[in-house]
Amino acid sequence: MARLIKYYPNRKLYDTNLRKYISLDGLADLVRQGEDIQVVDNVSGEDMTTLTLTQIIYEQEKQHAGLLPRSILTGLVRAGRQALDVIINPSYYIDEQVIENALREQGVPRREDIQGLIYQVEALSTKIDEISRDHKSV
């Protein structure tokens, strides 16, 4: 079951498990640790999970310009909402081969490619942190 996060009108996020407010960075850490989250608007009950995860990606891109290659972002925009529906909601019925071909034509990498990039970025980040710590101790 997903960890419930409540979104309040003042843009604060409340972790119902920990019974305290949590930042976008905190949510990003939970997701990186494999935690499944669900963000729900406290007033309307609307599911805000996708919007919140998109906001996390946006904030990370602002902090680390170039985190996601332009070709991936451009491909996602070009692929349009229908292709995004397939990525976001795997139960959405459509011929997977047709979608895979359309995404490949638009230059959008496969899920496995993106996951490989994520692992590489995380490994690089760890190395940079290690170098930074070593440099500070010198």
C-alpha positions as CSV (number, residue, x, y, z in Angstrom):
1,M,0.0,0.0,0.0
2,A,1.3,3.5,-0.9
3,R,2.4,5.9,1.7
4,L,-0.2,8.6,2.0
5,I,0.9,12.2,1.7
6,K,-1.6,15.0,2.1
7,Y,-1.3,18.2,0.0
8,Y,-2.5,21.3,1.8
9,P,-3.6,24.6,0.2
10,N,-0.5,26.4,1.6
11,R,1.5,24.0,-0.7
12,K,2.7,22.0,2.3
13,L,3.0,18.2,2.2
14,Y,2.1,16.1,5.2
15,D,3.4,12.5,5.6
16,T,0.6,10.7,7.4
17,N,2.9,7.8,8.4
18,L,5.4,10.0,10.2
19,R,2.8,12.6,11.2
20,K,4.9,15.5,10.1
21,Y,5.4,17.8,7.2
22,I,7.8,16.7,4.5
23,S,9.6,18.6,1.7
24,L,9.8,17.7,-2.0
25,D,13.4,16.6,-1.4
26,G,12.1,14.3,1.4
27,L,9.5,12.8,-1.0
28,A,12.2,12.4,-3.6
29,D,14.3,10.5,-1.0
30,L,11.4,8.2,-0.2
31,V,10.8,7.4,-3.9
32,R,14.5,6.7,-4.4
33,Q,14.4,4.3,-1.4
34,G,11.7,2.4,-3.2
35,E,8.7,3.8,-1.3
36,D,5.4,4.0,-3.2
37,I,3.7,7.3,-2.4
38,Q,0.3,8.7,-3.1
39,V,-0.2,12.5,-2.8
40,V,-3.8,13.5,-2.2
41,D,-5.3,17.1,-2.1
42,N,-6.5,17.4,1.5
43,V,-9.5,19.6,0.5
44,S,-10.8,18.0,-2.7
45,G,-9.4,14.4,-2.4
46,E,-7.9,14.8,-5.9
47,D,-4.9,12.5,-6.6
48,M,-1.9,14.8,-7.0
49,T,0.8,12.1,-7.2
50,T,1.7,12.6,-10.8
51,L,1.8,16.3,-10.5
52,T,4.0,16.1,-7.4
53,L,6.5,13.7,-9.0
54,T,6.7,15.9,-12.0
55,Q,7.4,18.9,-9.7
56,I,10.2,16.9,-8.1
57,I,11.7,16.2,-11.5
58,Y,11.3,19.9,-12.4
59,E,13.1,21.0,-9.1
60,Q,15.9,18.6,-9.7
61,E,16.4,19.8,-13.2
62,K,16.5,23.4,-11.9
63,Q,19.2,22.5,-9.4
64,H,21.2,20.3,-11.7
65,A,20.7,21.6,-15.2
66,G,21.1,18.9,-17.8
67,L,20.1,16.1,-15.4
68,L,17.7,14.8,-18.1
69,P,19.0,15.0,-21.7
70,R,17.1,17.4,-23.9
71,S,16.3,14.6,-26.3
72,I,14.4,12.7,-23.7
73,L,12.3,15.7,-22.7
74,T,11.7,16.7,-26.3
75,G,10.7,13.2,-27.2
76,L,8.2,13.1,-24.4
77,V,6.7,16.3,-25.5
78,R,6.5,15.2,-29.1
79,A,5.1,11.8,-28.2
80,G,2.1,13.6,-26.8
81,R,-0.5,12.7,-24.1
82,Q,-1.4,9.3,-25.6
83,A,2.1,8.0,-25.3
84,L,2.4,9.5,-21.8
85,D,-0.8,7.7,-20.8
86,V,0.8,4.4,-21.7
87,I,3.9,5.2,-19.6
88,I,2.0,6.6,-16.7
89,N,-0.8,4.0,-16.7
90,P,0.3,0.6,-17.9
91,S,-3.3,-0.7,-17.8
92,Y,-4.2,1.7,-20.6
93,Y,-4.8,-0.6,-23.6
94,I,-2.9,-0.1,-26.8
95,D,-0.7,-2.2,-28.9
96,E,2.6,-2.0,-27.1
97,Q,4.7,-2.6,-30.2
98,V,3.0,0.3,-32.0
99,I,3.8,2.6,-29.0
100,E,7.4,1.3,-28.7
101,N,8.0,2.0,-32.4
102,A,6.4,5.5,-32.2
103,L,8.5,6.4,-29.2
104,R,11.7,5.0,-30.8
105,E,10.9,7.2,-33.9
106,Q,10.6,10.2,-31.7
107,G,13.9,9.4,-30.0
108,V,12.4,8.5,-26.6
109,P,14.5,5.9,-24.8
110,R,13.0,2.7,-23.4
111,R,12.2,2.4,-19.7
112,E,15.3,0.2,-19.4
113,D,17.5,2.9,-21.0
114,I,16.1,5.5,-18.6
115,Q,16.7,3.2,-15.6
116,G,20.3,2.6,-16.7
117,L,20.8,6.4,-16.9
118,I,19.3,6.8,-13.4
119,Y,21.8,4.2,-12.0
120,Q,24.7,6.0,-13.8
121,V,23.6,9.4,-12.5
122,E,23.3,8.0,-8.9
123,A,26.7,6.4,-9.2
124,L,28.2,9.6,-10.5
125,S,26.6,11.6,-7.8
126,T,28.0,9.3,-5.2
127,K,31.5,9.6,-6.7
128,I,31.2,13.5,-6.8
129,D,30.1,13.5,-3.1
130,E,33.1,11.3,-2.2
131,I,35.5,13.5,-4.1
132,S,34.0,16.6,-2.5
133,R,34.4,15.1,1.0
134,D,38.0,14.1,0.2
135,H,38.7,17.5,-1.1
136,K,37.3,19.2,2.0
137,S,39.3,17.1,4.3
138,V,42.6,18.0,2.5
